[in-house]
Amino acid sequence: MLNIHGKELTVPLLQGGMGVGVSLGGLAGAVAREGAMGCVSTADVGFYDPDFRKDPDGANLRKIEHEVAKAVELSEGNGLVAVNVMFATKLYGEIVRASIAAGADAVVSGAGLPMELPSLVEEGEALIAPIVSGARAAKLICKQWQRKYKRFPDFVVLEGCKAGGHLGFKREELLEDNCESIEETLPKLLEELKPFEEAKGTAIPVFCAGGIWDRADADRVMGLGASGVQLATRFIGTYECDASQEYKDKLIQAGSGDLRIIQSPVGMPGRAVNSPLLERVKENGKEPITYCYHCLKACNPSVAPYCITKALVDALKGDWENGLFFSGANVDKLTEMVHVKDIVDEFRR
Ligand SMILES: Cc1cc2nc3c(=O)[nH]c(=O)nc-3n(C[C@H](O)[C@H](O)[C@H](O)COP(=O)(O)O)c2cc1C
């Protein structure tokens, strides 16, 4: 049993948020039901709403409330339901508030430093947790949260460079495969967190993410002081995952040689399966953008190589020609469809 600031997990496992729409209420609720922490990705979830083009903000907020409530209901009171809110999202504050109103137990936030997160979430309302790639970012966040809000993270996700989606590493480090490993970063992060844990009066659990696959991986990082692990790519191969079967099949068929490090319009590198869209962008430098959803704080459609929202929504629907299929480095281990319970059971202690 892992108690995080009064909230309990019976399995020290988090399911990483996966946008756009790969982890919604179905997956998050199934993970929570097994006693772990499920996570609804809030990135552009409103795309199925008929008003998404006319009113993307309203459509997103309605859908977030719906998916969080669905996850809470599916959880049957077990585990915890988190939301993943990317700091780069334009409606950041509104999304955090809508998620809490719908019953989220935790707000997990990365893709930038969530310096103002405590101002959006009252102490005791929900757990707050940054996703960091290194010890320095964690220190900066903790210092600011302590100084400005007298608050501290309830837990921290340490995401290494083997993760899928956007990555908090330099493109060159990723291409040359010489990023610091989670095992190297973790002791430094635990050291940086110590004074803040003392000031807080309780531990700040760290969950390691990025290339964590099985129980042996979890045992290794937990032996170094992590409180648990976060998995994302492995959950794509589950019946409960909210992506289309075509998305799941593409990842099941892909091997590590099919992966590419891309430069995302979000301004960060990312890892994805090589696809016709990426080939066209490589060839032509740009894919025409016919419509802008104004979803990101910093995205200029006149210079962006393609519209990331459209590309991720197309992938979710299984459109191989036009989709952007994010994946973690461990894609070659994803070989069959399983149930969420099969994965979570492996991490029970
Ligand atoms: C398809 C996909 C989409 C993702 N989308 C997001 C996202 O929207 N926000 C985020 O913080 N992380 C995102 N991630 C990162 C995961 O939450 C997670 O931390 C990471 O992938 C863990 O590594 P693993 O996939 O090797 O288990 C995504 C990962 C994948 C594979």
The ligand as a MOL file (V3000), in Angstrom:
LIG
                    3D

  0  0  0     0  0            999 V3000
M  V30 BEGIN CTAB
M  V30 COUNTS 31 33 0 0 0
M  V30 BEGIN ATOM
M  V30 1 C 1.1190 7.6620 -27.4790 0
M  V30 2 C 1.7210 8.4450 -26.3600 0
M  V30 3 C 1.2140 9.6830 -26.0570 0
M  V30 4 C 1.7250 10.4220 -24.9840 0
M  V30 5 N 1.1630 11.6210 -24.6710 0
M  V30 6 C 1.5860 12.3100 -23.5790 0
M  V30 7 C 0.9330 13.5200 -23.1730 0
M  V30 8 O -0.0330 13.9680 -23.8010 0
M  V30 9 N 1.4220 14.1570 -22.0990 0
M  V30 10 C 2.4940 13.6840 -21.3720 0
M  V30 11 O 2.9000 14.3020 -20.3800 0
M  V30 12 N 3.1200 12.5410 -21.7300 0
M  V30 13 C 2.6890 11.8380 -22.7970 0
M  V30 14 N 3.2950 10.6550 -23.1380 0
M  V30 15 C 4.3780 10.1190 -22.2680 0
M  V30 16 C 3.8250 9.0620 -21.2890 0
M  V30 17 O 2.8780 9.6030 -20.4220 0
M  V30 18 C 4.8990 8.3420 -20.4520 0
M  V30 19 O 5.4800 9.1440 -19.4750 0
M  V30 20 C 6.0110 7.6900 -21.2230 0
M  V30 21 O 5.6410 7.3210 -22.5090 0
M  V30 22 C 6.4830 6.4860 -20.4430 0
M  V30 23 O 7.3460 5.6910 -21.1880 0
M  V30 24 P 6.8840 4.2990 -21.8400 0
M  V30 25 O 5.9610 4.6680 -22.9290 0
M  V30 26 O 8.1780 3.7020 -22.2810 0
M  V30 27 O 6.2070 3.4720 -20.7880 0
M  V30 28 C 2.8150 9.9090 -24.2250 0
M  V30 29 C 3.3500 8.6570 -24.5690 0
M  V30 30 C 2.8290 7.9340 -25.6150 0
M  V30 31 C 3.4030 6.5890 -25.9400 0
M  V30 END ATOM
M  V30 BEGIN BOND
M  V30 1 1 1 2
M  V30 2 1 2 3
M  V30 3 2 2 30
M  V30 4 2 3 4
M  V30 5 1 4 5
M  V30 6 1 4 28
M  V30 7 2 5 6
M  V30 8 1 6 7
M  V30 9 1 6 13
M  V30 10 2 7 8
M  V30 11 1 7 9
M  V30 12 1 9 10
M  V30 13 2 10 11
M  V30 14 1 10 12
M  V30 15 2 12 13
M  V30 16 1 13 14
M  V30 17 1 14 15
M  V30 18 1 14 28
M  V30 19 1 15 16
M  V30 20 1 16 17
M  V30 21 1 16 18
M  V30 22 1 18 19
M  V30 23 1 18 20
M  V30 24 1 20 21
M  V30 25 1 20 22
M  V30 26 1 22 23
M  V30 27 1 23 24
M  V30 28 2 24 25
M  V30 29 1 24 26
M  V30 30 1 24 27
M  V30 31 2 28 29
M  V30 32 1 29 30
M  V30 33 1 30 31
M  V30 END BOND
M  V30 END CTAB
M  END
